[in-house]
Amino acid sequence: EVQTVFNECANVYILALAIVVHDAGKVKQGDHCQYGAELATAIGERLGLDDEETDLFKFLVEVHIHMSELTSKRDISDPDLLKDFANLVGTENRLKLLYVFTVIDTKSVGPNVLTNWKKAILYTLYKNTLEVLKNSDNSLLASQTNKEQELLKNYLLQKEKLEEGVANQVLLFAAEMLPHTYLRYNTPRRVVQQFLMHLQCKSNPSEIPEIEFEKEPAYVTVTVYSLEDRYL
């Protein structure tokens, strides 16, 4: 089944890149998927990938454990779960790439980790989600922005364990950010970080502008926080 799905995939070179990079975020503490997605964005720009390719690269790295988590912790026959997952992946090709990626990643953990049961349940989730994508009117599927908001909301509720009211404040903050590609180029981890700094700046305006440095192996990210002079 995996070989058949792989033969139908487009953009397999992006899958190869994602396989190389997906666990690179483990060099830091915290959610390695988030750090990996930030690395993928930077690497995509340096390699000259276009926006669509970079977005796919970031997506695969950011959600590479999602199918495993769903099959381990959730009822994959739940229609609402399947609809949400279909909205998250958005296209048949993304689903196929993510399914193949999940099988490869699970198998690489060690001998006997990818059991026949695990393979079967991953394939069931793939097939059920594919049916939802094929039978859904394209207008019902989430837009790119909605997919990014869904990723952010899942992260806030499941990873950060925030209350829904607080999570909605972060979502509103992200929705008001310009440019409108803000969510595409910032992972949920970084959105939360910037939201908290925004609150801090508002409560202590005398301490801004605040300048933040984050060192990576090959580059440094510099972020400037200010309530005024947004084009500083």
C-alpha positions in Angstrom: 0.0 0.0 0.0 2.8 2.4 0.9 4.6 1.9 -2.5 1.3 2.4 -4.4 0.6 5.7 -2.6 4.3 6.8 -3.0 4.0 6.3 -6.8 1.1 8.7 -6.8 2.9 11.5 -4.9 4.1 14.7 -6.5 6.9 16.9 -5.0 8.7 13.9 -3.6 11.9 16.1 -3.5 10.2 18.1 -0.7 9.4 14.8 1.1 13.1 14.0 0.9 14.1 17.4 2.4 11.5 17.0 5.2 12.9 13.5 6.0 16.4 15.0 6.4 15.3 18.0 8.5 12.3 16.8 10.5 14.1 15.9 13.8 16.7 18.7 13.6 14.6 20.6 16.1 15.6 18.1 18.8 18.8 20.1 19.4 16.6 22.5 21.5 14.3 21.8 24.4 10.5 22.0 23.7 8.4 21.0 20.8 10.9 19.8 18.2 8.2 19.9 15.5 8.0 23.7 16.0 11.7 24.3 15.9 12.0 22.0 12.9 9.3 24.0 11.0 11.2 27.2 11.7 14.3 25.6 10.3 12.4 24.4 7.3 11.2 27.9 6.5 14.8 29.3 6.7 16.2 26.4 4.6 13.5 26.7 2.0 14.4 30.4 1.5 18.1 29.6 1.3 17.6 26.8 -1.3 15.4 29.2 -3.4 12.2 27.2 -3.0 9.1 29.1 -4.1 6.4 29.9 -1.5 4.3 26.8 -2.3 7.3 24.5 -2.0 8.5 26.1 1.2 5.0 25.9 2.7 4.8 22.2 1.9 8.2 21.6 3.4 7.3 23.5 6.6 3.9 21.7 6.8 5.5 18.2 6.5 8.0 18.9 9.2 5.6 20.7 11.5 2.9 17.9 11.5 5.1 14.8 10.9 3.9 13.1 14.1 0.3 14.1 13.7 -0.9 10.9 12.0 0.9 8.8 14.6 -0.7 10.8 17.5 -4.2 10.5 15.9 -3.9 6.7 15.5 -2.5 6.3 19.0 -4.9 8.5 21.0 -8.1 9.2 19.0 -11.0 7.4 17.4 -10.1 7.5 13.7 -13.6 6.5 12.7 -15.0 9.7 14.2 -16.4 11.8 11.2 -15.6 15.1 12.9 -11.9 14.0 13.4 -11.7 12.9 9.8 -13.2 16.2 8.6 -10.8 18.2 10.8 -7.8 16.2 9.6 -8.9 16.6 6.0 -9.2 20.3 6.5 -5.7 20.4 8.0 -4.0 18.6 5.1 -6.1 20.3 2.5 -5.1 18.3 -0.6 -4.8 14.7 -1.6 -1.1 15.1 -2.4 -0.3 16.5 1.0 -2.2 13.6 2.6 -0.2 11.1 0.5 3.1 12.7 1.3 2.3 12.8 5.0 1.1 9.2 5.1 4.3 8.0 3.4 6.4 10.2 5.7 4.7 8.8 8.8 5.4 5.2 7.7 9.0 6.0 7.0 9.5 7.9 10.3 7.8 5.1 12.3 9.8 2.4 10.7 13.1 4.3 11.3 12.6 4.4 15.1 13.7 0.8 15.4 13.0 -2.8 14.7 9.4 -4.0 15.2 8.1 -0.5 15.9 6.1 -0.4 12.6 3.9 -3.4 13.5 1.3 -4.8 11.1 -1.4 -3.3 13.4 0.3 0.1 13.2 0.6 -0.1 9.4 -3.0 -1.1 9.1 -4.4 1.7 11.3 -2.3 4.3 9.5 -3.5 3.1 6.2 -7.1 3.2 7.5 -6.7 6.8 8.6 -5.2 7.6 5.2 -8.0 5.9 3.2 -10.8 7.4 5.4 -9.4 10.9 5.1 -8.8 10.5 1.3 -12.5 9.7 1.0 -13.5 12.8 2.8 -11.2 14.9 0.5 -12.6 13.3 -2.6 -16.3 13.7 -1.5 -16.0 17.2 -0.2 -16.9 20.2 -2.2 -13.8 22.3 -2.5 -15.6 25.2 -1.1 -16.1 23.3 2.2 -12.4 22.7 2.6 -10.5 25.2 4.7 -8.5 28.0 3.1 -4.7 28.2 3.6 -5.3 30.7 6.4 -7.9 28.5 8.1 -5.5 25.5 8.0 -2.8 27.6 9.7 -5.3 28.8 12.3 -6.3 25.2 12.9 -2.7 24.2 13.5 -2.3 27.1 15.9 -5.4 26.3 17.8 -4.5 22.6 18.2 -1.1 23.6 19.4 -2.5 26.1 22.0 -5.0 23.6 23.4 -3.1 20.4 23.2 0.6 21.4 23.6 0.4 24.6 25.6 -2.7 23.4 27.5 -4.2 26.9 27.4 -7.8 27.5 28.4 -10.0 28.2 25.4 -10.5 31.8 26.3 -6.8 32.5 26.3 -6.3 30.5 23.2 -8.9 32.6 21.4 -6.9 35.8 22.5 -3.8 34.4 20.8 -5.8 33.5 17.7 -7.2 37.0 17.5 -3.7 38.5 18.0 -2.4 36.3 15.1 -5.4 37.2 12.9 -4.7 41.0 13.3 -1.0 40.7 12.3 0.3 42.1 9.0 1.2 41.0 6.5 -1.5 38.4 6.1 1.2 35.7 5.6 2.2 36.1 9.3 1.0 32.6 10.2 2.7 31.1 7.2 6.1 32.2 8.3 5.7 31.9 12.0 5.2 28.7 13.8 2.7 28.4 16.7 5.6 28.4 19.2 6.8 31.7 17.9 3.3 33.2 17.7 2.8 32.4 21.5 6.2 33.9 22.2 5.4 37.1 20.3 1.9 37.3 21.9 3.4 37.1 25.4 6.0 39.8 24.5 3.2 42.0 23.1 1.4 41.8 26.5 4.6 42.6 28.3 5.2 45.6 26.1 1.7 46.9 26.7 2.1 46.5 30.5 5.6 48.0 30.7 5.8 50.5 27.8 8.9 52.1 29.3 10.9 48.9 28.6 10.4 49.0 24.8 11.7 48.8 22.2 12.7 45.2 23.2 15.3 43.5 21.0 15.5 39.7 21.1 18.2 37.5 19.6 17.8 33.8 18.9 20.9 31.9 17.7 20.8 29.0 15.3 23.7 27.0 14.0 23.9 28.9 10.7 22.1 32.2 11.4 20.7 34.6 14.0 17.1 35.7 14.2 16.6 39.3 15.5 13.2 40.4 16.6 12.3 44.0 17.6 9.2 44.6 19.7 7.7 48.1 19.8 4.3 49.6 20.2 5.2 52.6 18.0 7.4 52.9 15.0 6.3 49.6 13.5 8.6 50.1 10.6 11.7 50.7 12.8 
